Amino acid sequence: MDFSKELQLAKKLAKESGDYLWDVFMNNLKINYEHKSKHEIVTKYDDKIEKIIIKGIHNKFPKHQYLAEEDGYGKNINSDYLWIIDPIDGTTNFAVKNPLFGVSIALAYKGKIVLGVIYIPFSKELFWAEDEGGADVNQDKIKVSKTDNLKSAFITYCHGYKDVNVKRMLKAYSYFKVRSFEARQLGSAVVEFTWVACGRTDTIFIPGTNAWDVASGAIIVKEAGGMVTDFNNKEWGIKSPDIIASNGLIHDDVLKVLKSI
């Protein structure tokens, strides 16, 4: 099927939303927020951008369904099309004036992710991928790294909001930090996925995740030549509880560690 119209809309909405957020980021000394949970916050801009994206999709594709971080599922429950939206991935970074955040929009058709778009405002990088179409940033094709061993690997990670996910992440971090080239949490899954996709880093793992956190990143890494699974080495899907995306060459080695924690 041809999803070119959907892709163009996702790119337009992601870039416009991200540029607006960057103006807010640069022109506000303080961005107020509220806690959703112990490890999660939300700002008024999360809701505002999400509504803008949903409206933009609804105007073009009124019969499509959506799943958004703040609003949940829409009402078109019988649609084969599911837009997956994260209006600000890296909200904590955004709120505390750390520029590593982005906007993520993906589309699933009959349960399969067919396109993903991520816009990183601080670097003005628009990443996108279509199923079997490769991955791009701005006007250039991208590929994952060729690192083939943990000792040389640059590892990134995130975690879900539950304490059990934090504890799993800490166990893995304590292993990788002393056995890899570097292990860091950047605070934004979309930044971490795009960096894996273009070869700046080698893998990202997340215990306890949601579709809106990773759907775009998953297809972008995969189309850049990488590998994406859950912690049991099964193909990642919208309902998977965890995820690892890598250049493929170190995937098995990382999985062995994650299975043991």
C-alpha positions as CSV (number, residue, x, y, z in Angstrom):
1,M,0.0,0.0,0.0
2,D,1.0,3.6,-0.5
3,F,1.3,5.6,2.7
4,S,3.0,8.7,1.1
5,K,0.1,11.1,2.1
6,E,0.3,9.9,5.7
7,L,4.0,10.2,5.7
8,Q,4.0,13.8,4.4
9,L,1.4,14.7,7.0
10,A,3.4,13.1,9.9
11,K,6.5,15.0,8.8
12,K,4.7,18.3,8.6
13,L,3.0,17.9,12.0
14,A,6.2,16.7,13.7
15,K,8.3,19.5,12.4
16,E,5.8,22.3,13.1
17,S,5.1,20.9,16.6
18,G,8.8,20.6,17.3
19,D,9.7,24.1,16.1
20,Y,6.9,25.5,18.2
21,L,8.3,23.6,21.3
22,W,11.8,24.9,20.5
23,D,10.5,28.5,20.6
24,V,8.9,27.8,24.0
25,F,12.1,26.2,25.2
26,M,14.3,29.0,24.2
27,N,12.0,31.9,25.3
28,N,10.9,30.6,28.7
29,L,13.1,30.7,31.8
30,K,10.9,28.2,33.5
31,I,8.5,25.6,32.3
32,N,6.0,24.5,34.9
33,Y,5.0,20.9,35.2
34,E,3.0,18.4,37.3
35,H,3.8,14.9,38.4
36,K,1.9,12.0,36.7
37,S,3.7,9.5,38.8
38,K,7.0,9.2,40.8
39,H,9.1,9.2,37.6
40,E,6.8,11.0,35.2
41,I,5.8,14.7,34.7
42,V,3.6,16.5,32.3
43,T,3.5,20.1,31.1
44,K,0.7,22.1,29.5
45,Y,2.6,21.8,26.2
46,D,2.3,18.0,26.1
47,D,-1.5,18.4,26.0
48,K,-1.4,21.4,23.6
49,I,0.9,19.7,21.0
50,E,-1.0,16.4,21.3
51,K,-4.3,18.1,20.5
52,I,-2.7,19.9,17.5
53,I,-1.4,16.7,16.1
54,I,-4.7,14.8,16.7
55,K,-6.6,17.6,15.0
56,G,-4.2,17.6,12.1
57,I,-4.7,13.9,11.6
58,H,-8.4,14.0,12.0
59,N,-8.8,16.8,9.4
60,K,-7.0,14.7,6.8
61,F,-8.0,11.2,7.9
62,P,-11.2,11.4,9.9
63,K,-11.8,7.7,10.1
64,H,-8.4,6.8,11.4
65,Q,-7.8,5.8,15.1
66,Y,-5.1,7.2,17.3
67,L,-3.2,6.3,20.5
68,A,-1.7,9.3,22.2
69,E,0.3,9.5,25.4
70,E,-2.0,11.9,27.3
71,D,-5.4,11.2,25.7
72,G,-5.1,7.4,25.1
73,Y,-7.2,5.8,22.3
74,G,-9.6,7.8,20.1
75,K,-13.1,6.6,19.2
76,N,-12.7,5.1,15.8
77,I,-12.2,1.6,17.2
78,N,-12.9,-0.3,14.0
79,S,-10.2,1.5,11.9
80,D,-7.3,-0.5,10.4
81,Y,-5.2,2.6,10.9
82,L,-3.7,3.6,14.2
83,W,-1.6,6.7,14.7
84,I,0.7,6.5,17.7
85,I,1.7,9.9,19.1
86,D,4.1,11.2,21.7
87,P,3.9,15.0,21.6
88,I,7.0,15.5,23.7
89,D,9.3,12.6,24.3
90,G,11.8,13.7,27.0
91,T,9.3,15.9,28.8
92,T,11.6,16.1,31.9
93,N,14.5,17.3,29.7
94,F,12.2,19.9,28.1
95,A,11.0,21.1,31.5
96,V,14.4,21.5,33.1
97,K,16.0,23.1,30.0
98,N,17.8,20.1,28.6
99,P,17.5,20.3,24.8
100,L,17.3,16.5,24.3
101,F,13.7,16.0,23.5
102,G,11.6,15.4,20.4
103,V,8.2,14.8,18.7
104,S,7.2,11.3,17.6
105,I,4.4,10.2,15.2
106,A,4.0,6.7,13.9
107,L,1.4,4.9,11.9
108,A,0.3,1.2,12.2
109,Y,-1.8,-0.5,9.6
110,K,-3.6,-3.7,10.8
111,G,-1.2,-3.8,13.7
112,K,2.0,-3.4,11.9
113,I,4.1,-0.2,12.1
114,V,4.3,1.1,8.5
115,L,5.9,4.5,9.1
116,G,7.6,6.5,11.8
117,V,8.7,10.2,12.0
118,I,10.8,11.8,14.7
119,Y,11.8,15.5,14.9
120,I,14.6,16.6,17.2
121,P,14.2,20.4,17.4
122,F,17.6,21.4,18.9
123,S,19.5,19.8,16.0
124,K,16.8,20.4,13.4
125,E,16.9,16.8,12.4
126,L,13.8,15.2,10.9
127,F,14.1,11.4,10.9
128,W,11.7,9.1,9.1
129,A,11.2,5.6,7.8
130,E,8.7,3.6,5.8
131,D,8.2,-0.1,5.9
132,E,10.8,-1.6,3.4
133,G,11.8,2.0,2.3
134,G,14.9,2.6,4.3
135,A,15.5,5.4,6.9
136,D,16.4,9.0,6.4
137,V,17.4,12.1,8.3
138,N,16.6,15.3,6.5
139,Q,17.7,14.5,2.9
140,D,20.2,11.7,3.7
141,K,19.9,7.9,4.1
142,I,21.1,6.6,7.4
143,K,22.6,3.3,8.6
144,V,23.4,1.7,12.0
145,S,26.9,1.4,13.3
146,K,29.3,-1.5,12.6
147,T,30.4,-2.0,16.3
148,D,30.5,-5.8,16.8
149,N,31.5,-6.2,20.5
150,L,30.3,-5.0,23.9
151,K,33.7,-3.7,24.9
152,S,33.5,-1.1,22.1
153,A,29.8,-0.4,22.3
154,F,28.1,2.8,23.2
155,I,24.9,1.8,25.1
156,T,21.9,4.0,25.9
157,Y,18.8,3.1,28.0
158,C,15.5,4.4,29.3
159,H,13.0,2.8,31.8
160,G,9.4,2.7,32.5
161,Y,7.9,4.6,35.4
162,K,7.4,1.6,37.8
163,D,10.0,0.9,40.4
164,V,10.5,-2.6,39.1
165,N,11.6,-1.2,35.7
166,V,14.0,1.2,37.4
167,K,15.5,-1.7,39.3
168,R,15.9,-3.8,36.2
169,M,17.6,-0.9,34.4
170,L,20.0,-0.3,37.3
171,K,21.1,-4.0,37.2
172,A,21.8,-3.8,33.5
173,Y,23.5,-0.4,33.8
174,S,25.8,-1.7,36.5
175,Y,26.9,-4.5,34.1
176,F,27.3,-2.5,31.0
177,K,28.9,0.6,32.5
178,V,32.1,-1.3,33.4
179,R,32.1,-3.7,30.4
180,S,31.3,-1.4,27.5
181,F,32.8,1.8,26.0
182,E,30.0,3.8,27.5
183,A,26.5,3.5,29.0
184,R,24.3,6.6,29.4
185,Q,20.7,7.7,29.8
186,L,20.0,10.6,27.6
187,G,16.4,11.1,28.9
188,S,14.6,10.9,25.6
189,A,13.9,7.6,23.9
190,V,13.4,9.2,20.5
191,V,16.8,10.8,20.6
192,E,18.3,7.5,21.7
193,F,16.6,5.5,18.9
194,T,17.6,8.0,16.2
195,W,21.2,8.0,17.4
196,V,21.2,4.2,17.1
197,A,19.7,4.4,13.6
198,C,22.3,6.8,12.3
199,G,25.3,5.1,14.0
200,R,26.1,7.5,16.8
201,T,25.4,4.9,19.4
202,D,25.0,1.1,19.1
203,T,21.9,0.1,21.1
204,I,19.1,1.2,23.4
205,F,17.2,-0.9,25.8
206,I,14.0,-0.1,27.8
207,P,12.4,-2.2,30.5
208,G,8.8,-1.2,30.8
209,T,7.7,0.8,27.8
210,N,4.7,2.1,25.9
211,A,4.0,2.1,22.2
212,W,4.1,5.9,22.0
213,D,7.6,5.9,23.4
214,V,9.1,3.6,20.8
215,A,6.9,3.0,17.8
216,S,8.6,5.5,15.5
217,G,12.1,4.7,16.8
218,A,11.5,1.0,16.3
219,I,10.8,1.2,12.5
220,I,13.5,3.9,12.0
221,V,16.2,1.6,13.6
222,K,14.9,-1.4,11.7
223,E,14.9,0.4,8.3
224,A,18.4,1.7,9.0
225,G,19.6,-1.9,9.1
226,G,19.3,-2.6,12.8
227,M,17.4,-5.2,14.9
228,V,14.4,-4.6,17.2
229,T,13.0,-7.2,19.6
230,D,11.7,-7.5,23.1
231,F,13.8,-8.9,25.9
232,N,12.9,-12.5,24.9
233,N,14.2,-11.9,21.3
234,K,10.6,-11.9,19.9
235,E,9.7,-9.4,17.3
236,W,8.7,-6.1,19.0
237,G,5.0,-5.2,18.8
238,I,2.7,-2.5,20.0
239,K,1.9,-4.4,23.1
240,S,5.4,-5.6,24.0
241,P,6.4,-4.7,27.6
242,D,10.1,-4.0,26.8
243,I,12.3,-3.3,23.9
244,I,15.9,-3.5,22.6
245,A,17.0,-1.8,19.4
246,S,20.6,-2.3,18.2
247,N,22.8,-2.4,15.2
248,G,22.2,-6.1,15.1
249,L,25.8,-7.1,15.6
250,I,25.7,-6.8,19.4
251,H,22.1,-7.7,19.8
252,D,22.6,-11.2,21.1
253,D,25.2,-10.2,23.6
254,V,23.0,-7.4,25.0
255,L,20.0,-9.8,25.1
256,K,22.0,-12.3,27.2
257,V,22.5,-9.7,29.9
258,L,18.9,-8.4,29.8
259,K,17.6,-11.9,30.1
260,S,19.7,-12.5,33.3
261,I,18.4,-9.5,35.2
